[in-house]
Every structure is written in C-alpha cells, then in structure tokens.
Amino acid sequence: MISAQIEELTASALEEAKPLLPAHYDELSEHKLAGIPLDPQYGLYLARAAAGQVLYVTLRENGALIGYLVSFVAPGMHYQSCLTATGDIFFVFPTRRGLEGGKVLFSAWIKECRRRGIRLAQVGIKSRHAKFARPLLEELGFFETEITFWQFLDKDET
C-alpha cells in the first residue's frame, strides 16, 4: 500500500532519503548534464527545517521510502501577506511510478499547505519531463504560470 505523510526533515530523515538522491540526480538533473556534481547543503536544509520553514512529505510503500516532496515555506518576497510553499524537489522512484503515488504525494502536500494557512503552493518541473508531470499537476488544480530559461556559464569565460 502506498501512502503519503507529513514528516519532520531531520538528520535521520535525510539519511533515509540519501539513497534515492542518485537516481533523482541521474534522471532529472540539468546540472549533471553540465558536469556539476550533486552536493546538497544538508546543514542548510536542517537549519531551515528547525526554523519551521520546510514542509517534507514522504511517499512510502509498506513503510519503505519510495518518494518525497520538499518545499520551503515563507511569506512571499513580493507579497509578504501571502504565505507561500515553494517546491524545492519532488521524486517518485521510477519503478514505483504509475501507481497513483504522485497524486497521493501532491494531494498530501496540498492538504498540509491548506492546514498551515499557506495561500500559494508553487512547484516547478523540468521542461523535458513536463509531459509526465504537467497532466498530474493540472488534474490537481495547478496551472502553468512561467517558463524559465537556463544557461550554464563557463567559469573561465568573462
């Protein structure tokens, strides 16, 4: 059985999630394509979690971690009266997709956002994976608002 739950992002929770990170990086990272290694600021995640600024949702199958969603919670930079949850990362292990896990994960996140009085829940998706994530997010009531362009700059060029 697949379930989603709100959990605290702690050092032990990070240790549990670390085995999923290489698969997430290998599949989705644009940084990897530019030769930039995965190197999370775990201390900063834990500091923000301790300050109540992280919303961590886990996806589990029979107790085993198969996915996660991490978002940062803070008043909007341009709209301080609008408490905002900004999606950082989300992932469902590839062999566990297609089992409604994504819907369960995001539904739990939205429910917790509402419970906390969050007014804006925003999440980004990689353009090359939009065909998979867009239908799910639209089904859950999200709408596309921006398109972001990236360019990795060679540090040797001026």
Secondary structure, DSSP 8 states (H G I E B T S, - for coil): -EEEEEE---HHHHHHHGGGHHHHHHHH-HHHHTT------HHHHHHHHHTT-EEEEEEEETTEEEEEEEEEEEE-SS-TTSEEEEEEEEEE-GGGTTSSHHHHHHHHHHHHHHHTT--EEE----GGGHHHHHHHHHHTT-------------TT--
